[in-house]
Amino acid sequence: MSTDPDTIAFYQARAPHWVFHSGEHCSHQLEGFLDRLPPASRVLELGCGGGRDAARIRERGFAVDATDATPALVKRANQAFALGARVMAFHELEADAAYSGVWAHASLLHCPRAALPDVLMRIRRALMPGGWHFASFKLGAAEGRDLLGRLHNFPPPEWLIAAYESTGFVVEAQQTYAGKASDGTQRDWIDLTVKKP
């Protein structure tokens, strides 16, 4: 199972207050990721949250399939941006060569480590040959919960890169940087941009 009930419950309770102002920007890594993709191609977002990144993907002319495992967040995203977002957990992804890109900003970090290899295989299968995938993770030494009770896989970079490579992805770009989590804990993050050969 790729979802943790307590983590879903956290976001389900928070969703009614998940308000994005019209001037708030999308994730800063998004534009560079979209620049890699064929124009007007199809993009899957895993963990769309309030919908701001999916709205930008659509604005850039892509066909976006916005998904999230939290029903209340899907409702919020659709109310805010009319995305046609749908409820789907990571392990429910069954697409085959359907997308040129899979965007997973700050979402796969909630996937339990034991479930991540299967999820990565599903992402790889969902991508067309030559397709791109982006994901960001909080780094650490062991899976655990943050101070808000959310499950994180907290991988070391070597473990994470090996997981992607063993799935058949080619790591094209990576960036590690300091970041402050929403629970106030200082942790390093890693961004991975990978390609399906």
matplotlib code that plots the C-alpha trace (Angstrom):
import matplotlib.pyplot as plt

x = [0.0, 1.4, -0.7, -0.6, -4.1, -2.8, -1.1, -4.2, -6.3, -3.9, -4.4, -8.2, -8.6, -6.4, -7.9, -10.8, -8.1, -5.8, -6.3, -4.0, -4.1, -4.2, -0.7, 0.9, 3.5, 3.7, 6.6, 9.9, 11.1, 8.0, 8.9, 12.3, 10.6, 7.9, 10.5, 11.8, 8.5, 6.9, 4.5, 0.8, 1.7, 0.0, 1.3, 0.3, 0.6, 0.8, -0.2, -1.8, -2.7, -4.6, -4.0, -1.6, 1.0, -1.6, -3.2, 0.2, 0.7, -2.6, -1.8, 1.4, -0.7, -0.3, -3.1, -2.9, -4.2, -4.2, -4.5, -4.3, -5.0, -6.9, -10.5, -10.8, -7.7, -9.1, -12.3, -10.4, -8.3, -11.4, -13.1, -10.2, -9.1, -11.7, -9.0, -11.1, -8.7, -9.5, -8.8, -5.9, -3.3, 0.2, -0.4, -3.5, -1.6, -2.3, -1.5, 0.7, 2.8, 0.2, 2.2, 5.2, 5.8, 5.0, 5.2, 5.4, 6.5, 6.7, 4.3, 6.3, 8.1, 5.0, 5.2, 6.5, 9.9, 8.7, 6.1, 8.3, 9.9, 6.5, 5.3, 8.4, 7.7, 4.2, 5.5, 8.0, 5.3, 2.9, 5.5, 6.1, 9.6, 11.7, 9.3, 10.4, 9.6, 10.3, 10.1, 11.3, 12.1, 13.1, 16.4, 17.1, 18.4, 15.2, 11.5, 9.5, 7.0, 7.4, 6.1, 2.7, 2.3, 2.8, 4.8, 7.9, 10.3, 13.3, 15.8, 19.5, 20.4, 22.3, 19.4, 16.9, 19.1, 19.7, 15.9, 15.3, 18.2, 17.2, 13.7, 15.3, 15.3, 18.3, 19.0, 19.5, 19.6, 19.7, 20.0, 20.3, 19.5, 18.6, 15.0, 12.6, 9.8, 6.2, 6.7, 9.6, 12.3, 15.4, 16.1, 17.9, 15.8, 16.7, 15.1, 15.5, 14.7, 14.8, 14.1, 12.7, 15.0]
y = [0.0, 3.4, 5.5, 6.0, 6.6, 9.1, 11.2, 11.1, 12.2, 15.1, 16.5, 15.7, 17.8, 20.6, 20.8, 23.2, 25.8, 25.1, 28.4, 29.6, 33.3, 34.2, 35.7, 32.6, 31.0, 27.4, 25.2, 26.8, 23.6, 23.2, 25.5, 23.8, 20.4, 21.4, 22.8, 19.2, 17.9, 17.9, 20.8, 20.0, 16.5, 14.8, 15.2, 13.3, 15.0, 12.7, 14.6, 17.7, 19.2, 22.5, 22.4, 25.3, 23.3, 21.5, 24.8, 26.1, 22.9, 23.4, 27.1, 26.1, 24.2, 20.6, 18.1, 17.6, 14.6, 15.9, 13.2, 13.1, 10.4, 12.9, 13.4, 16.8, 18.1, 16.9, 18.7, 21.9, 21.8, 21.4, 24.2, 26.5, 25.7, 23.4, 20.8, 17.7, 16.3, 12.8, 10.7, 8.2, 6.8, 6.0, 2.3, 2.7, 4.0, 1.6, 3.6, 2.2, 4.6, 7.3, 10.4, 12.4, 13.6, 12.6, 15.5, 14.5, 17.6, 16.9, 13.9, 10.7, 11.6, 10.2, 6.8, 4.1, 2.9, -0.7, 0.5, 2.9, 0.4, -0.8, 2.8, 3.7, 0.8, 2.0, 5.5, 4.1, 2.0, 5.1, 7.1, 6.9, 6.0, 9.1, 10.4, 12.5, 12.3, 14.8, 14.1, 15.9, 14.2, 15.2, 13.4, 11.4, 8.1, 6.2, 6.3, 8.0, 10.7, 14.4, 16.6, 16.8, 13.1, 12.6, 9.6, 10.3, 7.9, 10.2, 8.4, 9.0, 10.1, 7.0, 4.8, 6.9, 7.1, 3.4, 2.8, 4.8, 3.3, -0.3, 0.5, 1.4, 5.2, 7.3, 10.1, 13.2, 15.9, 16.1, 18.9, 18.8, 21.9, 23.0, 23.5, 24.1, 21.6, 22.8, 21.2, 23.6, 20.9, 21.7, 19.0, 18.8, 18.1, 16.4, 17.1, 14.3, 14.6, 11.2, 9.8, 6.6, 5.4]
z = [0.0, -1.0, 1.3, 5.0, 6.7, 9.2, 6.4, 4.3, 7.4, 8.0, 4.5, 4.5, 7.6, 6.3, 2.8, 3.6, 4.6, 1.7, 0.0, -2.8, -3.6, -7.3, -7.1, -5.6, -7.9, -8.9, -7.8, -9.0, -10.6, -12.8, -15.8, -16.4, -16.3, -18.7, -21.1, -21.5, -22.8, -26.3, -26.7, -25.9, -24.7, -21.7, -18.2, -15.0, -11.7, -8.6, -5.5, -7.0, -3.6, -4.1, -7.9, -8.5, -10.4, -12.4, -13.3, -14.6, -16.6, -18.3, -18.8, -20.6, -23.2, -21.8, -21.2, -17.4, -15.5, -11.9, -9.2, -5.4, -2.8, -0.6, -1.7, 0.0, -1.8, -5.1, -4.4, -3.4, -6.6, -8.7, -6.9, -7.4, -10.9, -12.5, -13.4, -13.6, -10.9, -9.6, -6.6, -7.1, -4.8, -6.2, -6.2, -8.3, -11.3, -14.1, -17.3, -20.0, -22.2, -21.7, -20.6, -21.8, -18.2, -14.6, -12.1, -8.4, -6.4, -2.6, -2.9, -3.3, -0.1, 1.7, 0.0, 2.4, 1.4, 0.9, -1.6, -3.5, -6.0, -7.2, -7.5, -9.5, -11.8, -12.3, -13.2, -15.6, -17.3, -17.5, -19.4, -23.1, -24.3, -23.8, -21.1, -18.1, -14.4, -11.6, -7.9, -4.7, -1.4, 2.1, 2.9, 6.0, 7.4, 8.2, 7.4, 10.1, 10.9, 11.1, 14.0, 12.3, 12.2, 8.4, 7.2, 5.2, 3.6, 4.4, 2.1, 1.9, -1.7, -2.6, -1.7, -3.6, -6.8, -6.6, -6.4, -9.5, -11.5, -10.6, -12.0, -15.3, -15.1, -16.1, -13.7, -15.8, -13.1, -9.3, -6.9, -3.1, -1.1, 2.4, 3.2, 6.1, 6.4, 7.3, 10.7, 11.3, 11.1, 9.1, 6.5, 3.2, 0.1, -3.2, -6.6, -9.2, -12.9, -14.5, -18.0, -19.4, -22.1]

ax = plt.figure().add_subplot(projection="3d")
ax.plot(x, y, z, "-o")
ax.set_aspect("equal")
plt.show()
